[in-house]
Amino acid sequence: MEHKSTAKYWVYFFIWLAILIVLLFVYRQFFWLALPGVCTYFALAMNIM
């Protein structure tokens, strides 16, 4: 099994998390649009997918 670096995915996860938090406070009705990015990149960073 090949061991890949997940640093890139962690960066993307934190960017999406920041977008989610901003949307939660600024446009509350649209915060769920950032959820797929947060969940996907968290799973990739944890090497689940």
C-alpha positions as CSV (number, residue, x, y, z in Angstrom):
1,M,0.0,0.0,0.0
2,E,1.3,3.4,-1.0
3,H,1.6,6.1,1.6
4,K,0.4,9.4,0.1
5,S,0.9,12.9,1.7
6,T,-2.3,14.4,2.8
7,A,-1.1,17.9,3.6
8,K,-2.7,19.2,0.5
9,Y,-6.1,17.8,1.6
10,W,-5.7,19.3,5.0
11,V,-5.2,22.7,3.5
12,Y,-8.3,22.3,1.3
13,F,-10.2,21.2,4.4
14,F,-9.3,24.2,6.4
15,I,-10.2,26.5,3.5
16,W,-13.6,24.9,3.1
17,L,-14.1,25.1,6.9
18,A,-13.3,28.8,6.8
19,I,-15.8,29.2,4.0
20,L,-18.4,27.3,6.0
21,I,-17.9,29.5,9.1
22,V,-18.1,32.7,7.0
23,L,-21.3,31.5,5.4
24,L,-22.7,30.5,8.8
25,F,-22.4,34.0,10.1
26,V,-23.0,36.0,6.9
27,Y,-25.4,34.0,4.7
28,R,-26.9,31.6,7.2
29,Q,-29.3,30.1,4.7
30,F,-26.4,29.1,2.3
31,F,-23.9,27.6,4.8
32,W,-24.9,24.0,3.8
33,L,-23.4,24.7,0.3
34,A,-19.9,24.3,1.9
35,L,-20.7,21.0,3.7
36,P,-19.8,18.7,0.7
37,G,-16.4,20.3,0.4
38,V,-15.7,20.1,4.2
39,C,-16.8,16.5,4.4
40,T,-15.0,15.4,1.2
41,Y,-11.7,16.9,2.1
42,F,-11.9,15.8,5.7
43,A,-12.4,12.2,4.5
44,L,-9.5,12.5,2.0
45,A,-7.2,14.1,4.6
46,M,-8.0,11.3,7.1
47,N,-7.3,8.8,4.2
48,I,-10.8,7.3,4.5
49,M,-11.5,7.5,0.7
